[in-house]
Amino acid sequence: MIDVKIRFNTQCRDERSFWRILINGVEKICASVILECSSHTTLDEVWDPGRKEMVQKHHISCQAQEVLWKGNVVIIK
């Protein structure tokens, strides 16, 4: 299973980096997310490089079988 966490990118300054996606703890940025699996909301502690500390963030989370990229769109199955 692939641990996936999704949250809005509050620092988005363009038309293609709306979402932060954590895939097994590695952050990526995308414009759109297609969820094709069960999901739920969570409150998680994540590293904030700007503050240089752990902070709490709200996510849409799931355990995926597969994560596919089509340009700047991520499809989570």
LOKOL-880645 format. One record per residue (C-alpha): residue number from 1; x, y, z. Coordinates in Angstrom, 1 decimal. Example, Ala and Ser with C-alpha at 12.3 -4.5 7.8 and 13.67 -1.06 7.14 Angstrom:
// residues 2
nr:xx:yy:zz
1:12.3:-4.5:7.8
2:13.7:-1.1:7.1
***
This chain:
// residues 77
nr:xx:yy:zz
1:0.0:0.0:0.0
2:1.1:3.6:-0.7
3:0.5:6.2:2.0
4:-1.0:9.3:0.3
5:-1.9:12.6:2.0
6:-3.3:15.6:0.1
7:-3.7:19.2:1.2
8:-4.2:22.6:-0.5
9:-1.1:24.5:-1.3
10:-1.6:27.9:0.4
11:1.5:29.3:-1.3
12:0.1:28.6:-4.8
13:1.0:31.5:-7.1
14:0.2:30.0:-10.5
15:-2.4:27.8:-12.3
16:-0.7:24.4:-11.7
17:0.5:24.0:-8.2
18:-2.8:23.9:-6.2
19:-2.2:20.7:-4.3
20:0.6:19.3:-2.1
21:0.7:15.5:-2.3
22:2.7:13.4:0.2
23:3.5:10.0:-1.3
24:5.1:7.8:1.4
25:6.3:11.1:3.0
26:7.8:12.6:-0.2
27:6.1:15.9:-1.2
28:5.1:16.6:-4.8
29:3.0:19.5:-6.2
30:0.1:19.1:-8.8
31:-2.7:21.0:-10.4
32:-5.5:18.4:-10.0
33:-6.2:15.2:-8.0
34:-8.4:12.3:-9.1
35:-9.2:10.0:-6.2
36:-10.4:6.5:-7.2
37:-10.1:4.9:-3.8
38:-11.6:5.3:-0.3
39:-10.3:8.3:1.6
40:-10.7:10.1:4.9
41:-9.6:13.3:6.6
42:-6.7:13.3:9.0
43:-4.7:15.7:11.2
44:-1.0:14.9:10.8
45:2.3:16.2:12.0
46:4.6:17.1:9.1
47:7.9:18.9:8.7
48:7.6:22.6:7.8
49:10.9:23.7:6.2
50:10.0:27.4:6.5
51:9.5:27.1:10.2
52:12.0:24.4:10.6
53:9.8:22.4:12.9
54:7.0:19.8:12.9
55:3.5:21.3:12.5
56:0.0:19.9:12.4
57:-1.8:19.9:9.0
58:-5.2:18.6:7.8
59:-5.1:16.2:4.9
60:-7.3:14.0:2.8
61:-5.6:10.7:3.3
62:-5.8:7.2:1.8
63:-3.9:4.0:1.3
64:-3.5:3.6:-2.5
65:-2.7:0.6:-4.6
66:-1.3:2.9:-7.4
67:-0.4:6.5:-8.0
68:-0.2:7.7:-11.6
69:0.9:11.0:-13.1
70:-0.5:12.5:-16.3
71:1.3:15.8:-16.7
72:0.5:17.8:-13.6
73:-2.6:15.6:-12.7
74:-2.2:12.8:-10.2
75:-4.6:9.8:-10.2
76:-4.8:7.9:-7.0
77:-6.2:4.3:-7.2
***
